[in-house]
């Protein structure tokens, strides 16, 4: 791990960092967060360089992911913590990049598919331990609240293999029948799985910058100002991108109903 001792002035320096965090939180002063970026640039660059050197991801792409982790550290650091902010920031940046790699590891499958596949995998491991045998597909389906046909299609999507109970005519290079992936029963305060899949598919119709901004705003909970700082865009531009993306999504989803 990169040594926390990079903060050479010790507690005095950490107090200065804390004051910058307080200023940013209280006033939204972008000069404060830019200064925080400068102060912790060495840590950020060290982590990003380490991962970019051992992966196919570009340094620039991972740097943006690292910036998101640093912003989360600024927003999440507890002022009364006994740990230095530099140590906390290191953990958040490293964790954000690791999460990025987990998200993209499975051949860039859609977000909904990665999430559901993770649930199916976890259920399979847990049920195997509970039952003392590999679970039936039906048992996995009940556990994750997805139809049996949906679990089989998900397996086909990720494993790219023949499943005996699937119709042979569907087993072609076009992949899984996504329309078969549905909830067994709807859950309160949660979109039905088929609606979430439609939303994710609609997101694919957006431009790259729209996808990027929507991801940072709706999925990573960054403010428009923080997104502007990360992407070097005016806050008004970020606001217009969000508005245009939202309008496009409404139009795309409306035509599918």
N, C-alpha and C positions, 0 to 999 in steps of 0.2 A: 504494500500500500504506500502511496505517496506520503512522505512524512508530514504530519501536521505541523512540525517545527518550521515549515516554510514561512509561517507567520513569525518573523524574527523578533519583533518587539513585544511578543508575549501578550499578557493581559491588557496592557495599554493599547496595543493595536486592536485587540478584540473589542475593547470598549469603543474605539473609534468606528469599527464596523457596525457595532450595535446601534450607535447613534445614526449612522447612515440608514440602517434598516428602519429605525423609528421614523426618520424623516420621510422615507419613501412611503411607509404605511400610513403616516398621518396626513401627508400632503400630496402624495403621488408624484413627487418631484423626480423627474426622469434623470436629472443630474446625479441624484443619489444612487440610483440603480446602475447607471453607467459607471460610476466610481466603483461600485461593488464588483461589477464585471472586470474592471481594470485590476483591482486589488487581487481578485481570485483567478485572473487569467492564466497564471502559471499552473495552478491546480487543474483548471479546465483543460488547458492544452495538453497537459501530461496524460490525463485520463483518455481524452479523445485520441491522441497520438498512439497510445498503447493499443486501443481497440482497432484503429484504422490500419495499423501495421500488421495485425493478425487476422484481418477480415477483407472481404471484397468491397466493403462500404467505403465511400470516399470520406476524406477528412472533413470536407465542408459539410456534408450531410450529417455526419456524427457530431460536428460542432454545434449545429442547430439543436440537435437532440440534447446535447450537454447543456446548452443555454436554458432549455426548458427545465432541466433538473436544477439549475442554479436559481431560476426564478421561483421554483417550488420551495427551494431551501430558504430563500428570502421571505417567502410568505409563511413558511411553516416553523421557522426557528423560534424557540421559546426564549424570551429575554432573560428569564431567571435560570436558564440552563447552565450547568457547571461545565459543559463541553464547549470548546471553542467553536465559533461559527465555521471556521475553515474545515474542521473535522466533520461537522454536520453537512456542509456543502459537498464535501468529497463523497460522502455516503449517498446523498441524493443524486448527484450527477452520475455516479457509477451505477446506481440503481436504475435511473432513467434509461441509460444506454443499454443495460442488460435487458430491461423490459422491451426496449425497441428491438433487440435481437430476437427475443422470444416471439414477439409479434410477427416478425418477418421470416422466421426460420422455416415455416412450412410453405415454401414456394409462393409466398405472398398471397395466401388464400384470403378471401374476404374476412373482415373483422368478425361478423356474426358466425362464420364457419369455424374460425379459430377458437372463439369463445365456447361454442357448442361442443367442438371436438375435445376441448380441454375438460369439459364437464363429463362427457362420455368416458374419457380416459380415467378420470378420477373415480367415477362410479364403478368402472370395471375393476379397478384395483381394490376399492373398498368392499365391493360385493364378493369378490373372490376370497378376501380375508374372512368375511362374515359367513359365507356359505361353505367354505372349504373346498370350492370347486369353481371353475370359470362360470360366470353367470350366463344365462340364456339372453339372447337379444331382447326378448320380451321383458325380461327382468331389468335390463339396463334402460329400456324405453320407459318403463313405469317410473324408475328412479329419477330420470332426468326430465320427465313429463314431455316426451316427444314420441310420436307414433312409431311403431316398430318399423314401418316402411321408411320413415324419416331417418331413423338410426342407420338402417341398411344403406340408404342413399348417401348419408354422411360418410360412412365407412368407405363407400365406393369413391367418393370425392377425394378423400385423403389417402387411401391405401392403393387406389388405382388397381384393384384386383377383382377377380370374379367372386361374387357371393352366391352360393348355391341356390338360395331361395329367391334370387332376383330373376325376373323374366329374361330369358336369353336374348330376346330381341332388343331389350333396353341396354344391354351390356356392350356399348360401342364406344368409339373414341370421343363422342360428344360429352361423356362424363355423366354425372349424377342428374337425376330428375329433381331439381331443387323444389319444384312445386309440391312434392310429396313430403317435404320436411315441415311438419306442423306440430303444434302443441296437442296433447291428448285432451287437456282441459285448460281453460284460460285462468290466469292468475290475477288476483286483484292488484290494481295499481301497476300493471305491467302490460306493455304492448304484446299482442300475440306474436309468436315466433315468425309466422308468415309475413306479418306486417313489418317486423324488424328486418327481415330479409329484403323485402321490397324497398325499405328505406336505404339499406346498404347498397342495393343495386342502383338506386336513384343517385346516390352519391358519386357513383362511377361516371355519371354524365357530366359532372362539373369539370371545370378547367383545373389544371394543376394548382394554381395559386388559390382558387376557391377551396379545393380539397384541403390544402395546407391550412388555410385560415379557419375553415370549419372544424378541422381536427383540433387545432389549438384552442379555439373558442368554446366549442361544445363538449369536446372529449377530455381536454387537458385543463379546462377551466381557467385559462389565462384571460386577462382583461384585454379590451381592444388596444389600450395604450401599451401593454406588455407585448402584445403581438406586433404592434408597430415597431417597437424597439428591436425585437428579435429579427423581424424581416426587413428592417430599415424602410418602413413605409409610414406615411402620415396617418394619424389616428382616423382622420376622416376617410382616407382611402380604405382602411381596414373596415370601417363601418359600411361603406358602399359595397365592398366585396361580400360582406355577410348578408346585406340586404338582397343583393343580386342572387347569391347562392340560395338563400331561403326561398325567394320567388321562383327560382328554377326548380327547386325540389318540390314545391307545392304543385307546379305545373306538371312535372313528371309523374308524381304520385297520383295527381287528379286524373290523368289519362289512363291510369291502370285500374281504376275502380269501375 
